[in-house]
Amino acid sequence: MLIDKIEKMETVVSSNKSLSWDGWDVLNTYASDKARTSKYGVYQNGKWYIQQRFSPDRNGWSIPDRFIKENAKA
């Protein structure tokens, strides 16, 4: 799904505990043992996580539909 407004993206991030901000990028971070060998693996605070980065382009953020909850679609 393409999100073209910062306000809408803020709603999506605040309604999903695995999403966070890093500047203008949105990060999806979740704990996983597979992170040790994944190219998306990061080690933080003594644990391994998978981390995906969604960077905006001129049209907005393109993120998977699974992150959009019903209250954020409006």
C-alpha positions in Angstrom: 0.0 0.0 0.0 1.2 3.5 -0.8 0.9 6.1 1.9 1.4 9.6 0.7 0.7 11.7 3.9 2.9 12.0 6.9 -0.1 12.1 9.2 -1.5 8.8 7.9 1.9 7.2 8.2 2.2 8.4 11.8 -1.2 6.7 12.5 0.0 3.5 11.0 3.3 3.5 13.0 1.6 4.4 16.3 -1.0 1.6 15.8 1.6 -1.1 15.2 4.1 -2.1 18.0 6.7 -3.5 15.5 7.0 -0.2 13.6 9.1 2.7 14.6 10.7 5.8 13.0 14.3 6.4 12.0 14.3 9.9 10.6 11.9 9.7 7.6 12.3 5.9 7.3 9.9 3.5 9.0 11.4 0.4 10.5 9.7 -3.0 11.1 11.6 -4.8 13.8 10.8 -8.1 15.4 12.7 -10.7 17.4 13.8 -13.8 15.5 16.4 -16.5 15.9 16.8 -16.5 12.1 18.2 -12.9 12.3 21.6 -14.3 13.2 22.1 -15.3 9.5 19.7 -12.9 7.8 20.9 -9.9 5.8 18.2 -8.0 7.7 19.4 -9.2 11.1 20.4 -6.6 13.7 21.7 -7.2 17.2 20.2 -4.8 19.8 20.2 -5.0 23.6 21.5 -8.5 23.7 18.9 -9.9 21.2 18.7 -10.6 17.5 16.0 -8.9 15.4 14.9 -8.9 11.8 14.6 -5.3 10.6 13.0 -4.0 7.4 13.4 -0.4 6.4 10.7 1.4 4.4 12.1 4.7 2.9 9.8 7.2 1.3 10.2 8.2 -2.3 8.6 11.1 -4.1 5.2 9.4 -3.9 5.3 8.4 -0.2 6.0 5.2 1.7 5.3 1.8 0.1 4.5 -0.7 2.9 2.9 -4.1 2.9 -0.9 -4.1 3.5 -0.5 -6.2 6.6 0.6 -3.2 8.6 -2.5 -1.2 7.8 -5.2 -1.7 10.5 -8.8 -0.9 9.9 -8.6 2.4 11.9 -5.6 3.6 9.9 -7.2 3.0 6.5 -9.6 5.9 6.7 
